[in-house]
């Protein structure tokens, strides 16, 4: 079984306490090796079913126990809170038929990750500190956020996992940002979408079409061997689906 440790960090940037889970490779205590780091959104959903928002985690510890060929990395899970949408969605938007505005606090969120949290992790663990060995990954709005990181925070991250991406609420703004970004430093960019992300057929179509449109534009800027896009048949919008994809995603992102 892999081990993980929990820290509570007070974030001036986010005006809240952030629960952070650090998951170490099994070899960490046995060697003096240094490791790449993957930062992941919605950290409460990664390791423990009892802590997961919907009663099911990504099963990351079990994935490593079952498949030793998954590259050894340090995983840093960042818990979300009631401010999740504000922090993960970089552009201000409103849901259909809703006058309330959401999103727009991503830059404060990334200031916390790149300055406060990364400094904390790099001081305490044997990490490869450079951007070429650092990734960020998430699902739904976490996938959107990781895409945003590729566009705005390339000096810190070069490996991106963007899963079941909920792009369509801010599609126009994201496309414009991609058009104005070079993406030349990307080492690996993985993205996917399931065909059953929603119980509503119309929303499933939104997921698929928006992801395809983003991929088509990204493919003009990222070399084919560095960019991968999967449409996953019958995959739903749930940790149980992301758990199945996790091993192959990590192999793509961290096997060069």
Buried (B, 14 or more C-beta within 10 A) or exposed (E): EBEBEEBEBEBEBBEBEBBBBBBBBBEBEEEEEEBBBBBBBBBBBBBBEEBBEEEBBBBBBBBBEEEEEBBBBBBBBBBBEEEBBBBBBBBEBEEEEEEEEBBBBBBBBBBBBBEBBBEBBBEEBEBBEEBEBBBBBBBBBBBBBBBBBBBBBBEBBBBBBBBBBBBBBBBEBBBEBBEEBEBEEBBBBBBBBBBBBBEEEEBBBBBBBBBEBBBEBBEEBBEEEBBBBBBBEEBBBBBEBBBBBBBBBBBBBBEE
